[in-house]
Amino acid sequence: MEEPQLLHGVADSVATVVIRHPAKRNAMTAAMWAALPPLLDALADDPGVRALVLTGAGGTFCAGADISTLRGSPLRAQRLAVAAEEALAAFPKPTLAAVRGHCVGGGAQLAAACDLRFAEQGALFGVTPAKLGIVYPASATRRLVSLVGPATAKYLLFSGELIDTERALRTGLVDEVLPGGELEKRVAEFTRVLASRSQLTQAAAKEFADGRTDRDAHWDAQARGSGDTAEGVAAFLERRPPRFTWTATTSG
C-alpha cells in the first residue's frame, strides 16, 4: 500500500503540490497536514516559483481529513488542519486548486484557501462537519462566507450535502468548470499566464483583496523601487513581452 504523502515539483515557474493517499481518496492524515506549511514555506522562498497549483492524485482532489486521525485528539487534528489552511492562504504568490472528483471536508477547506479554483465537470463539493459533530473553524467559516456568501455557506455547513460543479460555479465556489479531460491543459495554460505577469501587481492585489489594510505605504514603496511599471509601459509601447524583475522574495 502506498504511503500517504504530499508530492511536489516545479516546472515552468509553477509549483505543483499533489495530495496522494489512494487508499482513502486522498484524505489528509495528521502527518500530511503537518507537512504542508513547511513545504509551502520552501516553495514561497524559491525565486523560481511564480505560482502554485494544489491538486489530488488520480481522479479525486481530497475526501477530507482521514477520519481515523480524529479518534485520538480531534482538537489537535483540527489545529493541524487550520495551520495548513492558513499557510496556504498566506502563500505570497497566486495559488490555484485543480479539482477532480470529490472535494469534501478538509479538501474543500484547502481549496477555499487557494486564490482560485478550477474544477472538472462532475466534481463534487461538500463541507461536512455537521455529519461528525465538529465545530468548523472560524477562519475556514469566514473564508467560505467570503467566497459564496452567508446563505450558501449556511446551506453547506448546516446540511453537509454535496453540490455539483454547476452550483459551485453559480455560487462562486469555483471560478471555471472544464469538460472531462481538459482540466490539466487549462490549468497549465492559465498558470503560464500567471507566471508571465507582474509579481508585484499580484502580491499587492492578493493582500488588498484579502482585506489587509496596513500595507499601503509598503506597496507604494515597492512600486516606486521595483522598475516594473517602467518596464511594463516600455514593453507595451515596444510591443514586446515585459521582463518584470520584482519577486515576492525581494519584498520586506
C-alpha positions as CSV (number, residue, x, y, z in Angstrom):
1,M,0.0,0.0,0.0
2,E,1.3,3.4,-1.0
3,E,2.2,5.7,1.9
4,P,0.0,8.9,2.2
5,Q,2.1,11.8,1.2
6,L,2.3,15.3,-0.4
7,L,4.2,15.2,-3.7
8,H,5.6,18.3,-5.2
9,G,7.6,19.6,-8.2
10,V,8.4,22.8,-10.1
11,A,8.2,23.2,-13.9
12,D,8.0,26.4,-16.0
13,S,7.9,28.5,-12.8
14,V,4.8,26.8,-11.5
15,A,5.0,24.6,-8.3
16,T,2.5,21.7,-8.1
17,V,1.6,20.1,-4.8
18,V,-0.2,16.7,-5.2
19,I,-2.3,15.2,-2.3
20,R,-1.7,11.4,-2.5
21,H,-3.5,8.9,-0.3
22,P,-5.1,6.5,-2.8
23,A,-6.4,4.1,-0.1
24,K,-8.7,6.8,1.3
25,R,-9.5,9.0,-1.7
26,N,-6.6,11.4,-0.8
27,A,-7.8,12.0,2.7
28,M,-5.3,14.1,4.7
29,T,-3.6,12.4,7.6
30,A,-2.1,14.3,10.6
31,A,1.3,13.9,9.1
32,M,0.2,15.4,5.8
33,W,-1.5,18.4,7.4
34,A,1.7,19.0,9.4
35,A,3.9,18.7,6.3
36,L,2.1,21.3,4.2
37,P,3.2,24.5,6.0
38,P,7.0,23.9,5.8
39,L,6.6,22.7,2.2
40,L,4.8,25.9,1.3
41,D,7.4,28.0,3.1
42,A,10.1,26.4,1.0
43,L,8.2,27.0,-2.2
44,A,7.4,30.6,-1.3
45,D,11.2,31.2,-0.8
46,D,12.1,29.8,-4.1
47,P,12.5,32.7,-6.6
48,G,11.9,30.3,-9.4
49,V,8.3,29.7,-8.3
50,R,5.8,32.2,-9.6
51,A,2.5,30.3,-9.0
52,L,1.3,27.2,-7.2
53,V,-1.2,24.5,-8.1
54,L,-2.8,22.2,-5.5
55,T,-4.4,19.1,-6.8
56,G,-5.1,15.4,-5.9
57,A,-3.6,12.3,-7.3
58,G,-5.8,10.3,-9.7
59,G,-9.5,11.2,-10.0
60,T,-10.1,12.7,-6.6
61,F,-9.0,16.1,-5.1
62,C,-9.3,15.3,-1.4
63,A,-12.0,13.5,0.5
64,G,-11.2,15.5,3.7
65,A,-9.4,14.6,6.9
66,D,-8.6,10.9,7.4
67,I,-11.3,10.2,10.0
68,S,-9.1,7.7,11.8
69,T,-7.0,10.6,12.9
70,L,-9.9,12.2,14.8
71,R,-10.2,9.3,17.2
72,G,-7.3,10.3,19.5
73,S,-7.4,14.1,19.6
74,P,-9.9,15.8,17.3
75,L,-8.8,19.2,18.6
76,R,-5.2,18.6,17.7
77,A,-6.3,17.3,14.2
78,Q,-8.3,20.5,13.7
79,R,-5.4,22.7,14.8
80,L,-3.1,21.0,12.2
81,A,-5.8,21.5,9.5
82,V,-6.2,25.2,10.3
83,A,-2.4,25.7,10.3
84,A,-2.2,24.2,6.9
85,E,-5.2,26.2,5.6
86,E,-3.7,29.4,6.9
87,A,-0.3,28.7,5.4
88,L,-1.9,28.1,2.1
89,A,-4.0,31.3,2.3
90,A,-0.8,33.2,3.2
91,F,1.3,31.9,0.3
92,P,2.6,35.1,-1.3
93,K,2.1,34.0,-4.9
94,P,-1.0,33.1,-6.8
95,T,-2.5,29.7,-5.9
96,L,-4.9,27.6,-7.8
97,A,-6.8,24.4,-6.8
98,A,-7.3,22.0,-9.7
99,V,-10.2,19.8,-8.6
100,R,-11.4,16.5,-9.9
101,G,-13.8,14.2,-8.2
102,H,-14.6,14.7,-4.5
103,C,-13.5,17.9,-2.8
104,V,-15.0,17.4,0.6
105,G,-14.4,18.5,4.2
106,G,-10.8,19.3,4.7
107,G,-10.4,19.1,1.0
108,A,-12.9,21.9,0.5
109,Q,-11.1,23.8,3.3
110,L,-7.8,23.6,1.3
111,A,-9.5,24.5,-2.0
112,A,-11.1,27.6,-0.4
113,A,-7.8,28.7,0.9
114,C,-6.4,28.9,-2.6
115,D,-6.9,32.1,-4.6
116,L,-8.6,30.3,-7.5
117,R,-10.4,27.0,-8.1
118,F,-10.8,25.3,-11.5
119,A,-12.9,22.1,-11.5
120,E,-13.5,19.3,-13.9
121,Q,-17.2,18.7,-14.8
122,G,-18.5,16.1,-12.4
123,A,-16.6,17.2,-9.4
124,L,-18.5,17.3,-6.1
125,F,-18.0,19.8,-3.2
126,G,-19.1,19.5,0.4
127,V,-18.4,20.9,3.8
128,T,-19.3,18.2,6.2
129,P,-18.5,18.9,9.9
130,A,-22.2,18.6,10.8
131,K,-22.0,14.9,9.9
132,L,-19.4,14.5,12.6
133,G,-20.5,17.0,15.2
134,I,-17.4,19.1,14.6
135,V,-17.4,22.9,15.0
136,Y,-16.0,24.2,11.7
137,P,-13.0,26.6,12.4
138,A,-13.9,30.3,12.5
139,S,-11.2,31.1,9.9
140,A,-12.5,28.5,7.5
141,T,-16.1,29.6,8.0
142,R,-15.2,33.2,7.3
143,R,-13.3,32.2,4.2
144,L,-16.2,30.2,2.9
145,V,-18.6,33.0,3.5
146,S,-16.3,35.4,1.6
147,L,-16.5,33.1,-1.4
148,V,-20.1,32.0,-1.6
149,G,-22.0,34.4,0.8
150,P,-23.7,33.6,4.0
151,A,-26.7,31.8,2.6
152,T,-24.8,29.2,0.6
153,A,-22.2,28.8,3.4
154,K,-25.0,28.0,5.8
155,Y,-26.5,25.6,3.3
156,L,-23.2,23.7,3.1
157,L,-22.4,23.8,6.8
158,F,-25.8,23.1,8.1
159,S,-26.6,20.1,5.8
160,G,-23.2,18.7,4.8
161,E,-24.8,17.9,1.4
162,L,-22.6,17.8,-1.7
163,I,-23.1,20.2,-4.6
164,D,-22.2,19.7,-8.2
165,T,-19.9,21.9,-10.4
166,E,-22.9,23.8,-11.8
167,R,-24.0,25.0,-8.4
168,A,-20.4,25.6,-7.3
169,L,-19.8,27.8,-10.3
170,R,-23.0,29.7,-9.8
171,T,-22.3,30.4,-6.1
172,G,-18.7,31.4,-6.6
173,L,-17.1,28.4,-5.0
174,V,-15.2,27.7,-8.3
175,D,-14.0,30.0,-11.0
176,E,-14.1,27.8,-14.0
177,V,-15.5,24.4,-14.9
178,L,-13.8,22.3,-17.6
179,P,-15.1,19.4,-19.6
180,G,-13.7,16.0,-18.8
181,G,-10.1,15.6,-19.9
182,E,-9.4,19.4,-20.3
183,L,-8.6,20.5,-16.7
184,E,-4.9,19.8,-16.8
185,K,-4.5,21.6,-20.2
186,R,-6.4,24.6,-19.0
187,V,-4.6,24.8,-15.7
188,A,-1.2,24.7,-17.5
189,E,-2.3,27.4,-19.9
190,F,-3.6,29.7,-17.2
191,T,-0.7,29.3,-14.9
192,R,1.6,30.2,-17.8
193,V,-0.3,33.4,-18.0
194,L,0.1,34.0,-14.2
195,A,3.8,33.3,-14.4
196,S,4.2,35.9,-17.1
197,R,2.5,38.7,-15.2
198,S,4.0,41.2,-12.6
199,Q,4.5,39.5,-9.3
200,L,4.4,43.0,-7.7
201,T,0.9,43.5,-9.0
202,Q,-0.2,40.1,-7.9
203,A,1.3,40.2,-4.4
204,A,-0.2,43.6,-3.7
205,A,-3.6,42.7,-5.1
206,K,-3.6,39.5,-3.1
207,E,-3.1,41.4,0.2
208,F,-5.6,44.1,-0.7
209,A,-8.3,41.5,-1.8
210,D,-7.8,39.5,1.3
211,G,-8.5,42.6,3.4
212,R,-5.2,43.7,4.7
213,T,-5.3,47.5,5.3
214,D,-1.9,48.3,6.9
215,R,0.5,47.9,4.0
216,D,-0.5,50.7,1.5
217,A,2.7,52.6,2.2
218,H,4.8,49.4,1.8
219,W,3.4,48.6,-1.6
220,D,3.8,52.2,-2.7
221,A,7.4,52.0,-1.9
222,Q,7.8,48.6,-3.6
223,A,6.2,50.0,-6.7
224,R,8.5,53.1,-6.8
225,G,11.6,51.0,-6.3
226,S,10.8,48.0,-8.5
227,G,11.1,49.3,-12.0
228,D,8.2,47.0,-13.0
229,T,5.9,49.9,-14.0
230,A,8.5,51.4,-16.3
231,E,9.3,48.0,-17.8
232,G,5.6,47.2,-18.3
233,V,4.9,50.6,-20.1
234,A,8.1,50.3,-22.2
235,A,7.2,46.7,-23.2
236,F,3.7,47.7,-24.2
237,L,4.9,50.6,-26.3
238,E,7.6,48.5,-27.9
239,R,5.2,45.6,-28.5
240,R,7.3,43.0,-26.7
241,P,6.8,40.8,-23.7
242,P,7.7,42.5,-20.4
243,R,10.7,41.4,-18.3
244,F,9.5,42.0,-14.8
245,T,12.2,41.7,-12.1
246,W,10.4,42.2,-8.8
247,T,9.8,38.9,-6.9
248,A,8.0,38.1,-3.7
249,T,11.3,37.2,-2.1
250,T,12.6,40.7,-2.5
251,S,9.7,42.2,-0.6
252,G,10.2,43.1,3.0
